[in-house]
Amino acid sequence: MSDKAGPGATPYERLGDVERIERSLARAVSAALLQHKRAGNPICEWRDGEVVWIAAADIPEPQDEGPARA
């Protein structure tokens, strides 16, 4: 459904493009993690049923996901 989810696609058609949505979410998470790392802010994640804080220095560098637009 990627060709239907172009600039003229309806919101319903865009929701059908799951791969594009997942790529966008992955880019947003990577950007947020990098922003936290650069600002020196810790993040938290869920591990083994508990919330675990991760120091900014321990946040992994995001890998290049390619161009900003999918």
C-alpha positions in Angstrom: 0.0 0.0 0.0 3.1 2.3 -0.1 2.2 3.8 -3.4 -1.3 4.8 -2.1 0.1 6.4 1.0 1.7 9.3 -0.9 1.0 13.0 -0.5 -2.6 12.8 -1.8 -3.5 9.8 0.3 -6.4 9.9 2.7 -5.7 9.4 6.4 -7.3 6.0 6.2 -4.9 5.0 3.4 -2.0 6.3 5.4 -2.9 4.1 8.3 -2.7 1.1 6.1 1.0 1.7 5.4 2.3 -0.1 8.5 5.9 -0.2 7.3 6.0 3.6 6.8 4.4 4.2 10.2 7.0 1.8 11.9 9.9 3.6 10.2 8.6 7.0 11.3 8.2 5.8 14.9 11.7 4.3 14.9 13.1 7.6 13.6 11.2 9.5 16.3 12.5 7.2 19.1 16.1 7.5 17.8 15.8 11.3 17.7 14.4 11.4 21.3 17.1 9.1 22.6 19.8 11.2 21.0 18.3 14.4 22.4 18.3 12.9 25.9 21.9 11.7 25.5 23.1 15.1 24.3 21.3 16.9 27.1 22.7 14.5 29.7 19.2 13.4 30.7 18.6 9.7 31.7 15.9 7.6 30.2 13.9 4.7 31.6 12.8 1.4 30.2 10.9 -1.6 31.3 13.0 -4.6 32.1 11.9 -7.8 33.7 8.8 -6.2 35.2 10.5 -3.2 36.6 11.3 0.4 35.5 15.1 0.8 35.1 16.8 4.1 34.7 19.6 4.4 32.2 22.3 7.1 32.5 22.7 9.4 29.5 26.3 8.1 29.0 24.8 4.5 28.6 22.2 5.4 26.0 23.4 3.8 22.8 24.1 5.9 19.7 21.3 5.7 17.2 22.2 4.0 13.9 21.6 5.9 10.7 18.1 5.2 9.5 18.5 6.8 6.1 16.7 9.8 4.8 14.3 11.7 7.1 11.3 11.1 4.8 10.1 7.6 3.9 
